[in-house]
């Protein structure tokens, strides 16, 4: 690590936890592929639609253990 990188690290670590979390999120999101924002938006819509369907009684919840068992079965087909 160069001296300037070390100085930057020291400066960042002296900031508040909230700011460091914000900065970490920005850095991590810079690693996402360009289409990630679109993917996240689609998953958000899907999640809301599933919640609405559950609340209307159109779908039922299943236990976590059973959900993972079903996932494993489908994964290894």
C-alpha positions in Angstrom: 0.0 0.0 0.0 1.4 3.4 -1.0 1.9 6.1 1.6 -0.9 8.1 0.1 -3.2 5.1 0.2 -2.3 4.5 3.9 -3.1 8.2 4.6 -6.4 7.9 2.9 -7.2 4.8 4.9 -6.3 6.5 8.1 -8.5 9.5 7.2 -11.5 7.3 6.3 -11.2 5.3 9.5 -11.3 8.5 11.5 -14.8 9.3 10.2 -18.0 8.3 11.9 -19.4 4.8 11.5 -22.4 6.2 9.6 -20.1 7.9 7.0 -17.9 4.8 6.7 -21.0 2.6 6.1 -22.2 5.1 3.4 -18.7 5.1 1.8 -18.5 1.3 2.0 -21.9 1.0 0.2 -20.7 3.4 -2.5 -17.5 1.5 -3.0 -19.3 -1.9 -3.1 -22.0 -0.7 -5.5 -19.2 0.6 -7.8 -18.3 -3.1 -8.3 -21.8 -4.0 -9.5 -22.4 -4.6 -13.2 -24.1 -1.7 -15.0 -27.4 -3.6 -15.1 -27.5 -4.2 -11.4 -29.8 -1.2 -10.6 -32.3 -2.5 -13.1 -32.1 -6.0 -11.6 -32.6 -4.6 -8.1 -35.6 -2.6 -9.3 -37.2 -5.8 -10.8 -36.6 -7.8 -7.6 -38.1 -5.0 -5.5 -41.3 -5.0 -7.7 -41.4 -8.9 -7.5 -41.1 -8.7 -3.7 -43.9 -6.2 -3.4 -46.1 -8.3 -5.7 -45.5 -11.4 -3.6 -46.3 -9.6 -0.3 -49.5 -8.2 -1.9 -50.5 -11.7 -3.1 -49.8 -13.2 0.4 -51.8 -10.5 2.1 -54.7 -11.1 -0.3 -54.6 -14.8 0.4 -53.6 -15.7 -3.2 -50.5 -17.5 -2.0 -49.5 -19.2 1.3 -46.3 -19.0 3.2 -44.3 -22.2 3.8 -41.8 -23.0 6.6 -38.2 -22.0 6.0 -36.9 -25.5 6.3 -39.4 -26.8 3.7 -38.6 -23.9 1.3 -34.9 -24.8 1.4 -35.6 -28.5 0.9 -37.6 -27.7 -2.2 -34.9 -25.4 -3.4 -32.2 -28.1 -2.9 -34.4 -30.6 -4.8 -34.8 -28.2 -7.8 -31.2 -27.3 -7.7 -30.0 -30.9 -8.0 -32.4 -32.1 -10.7 
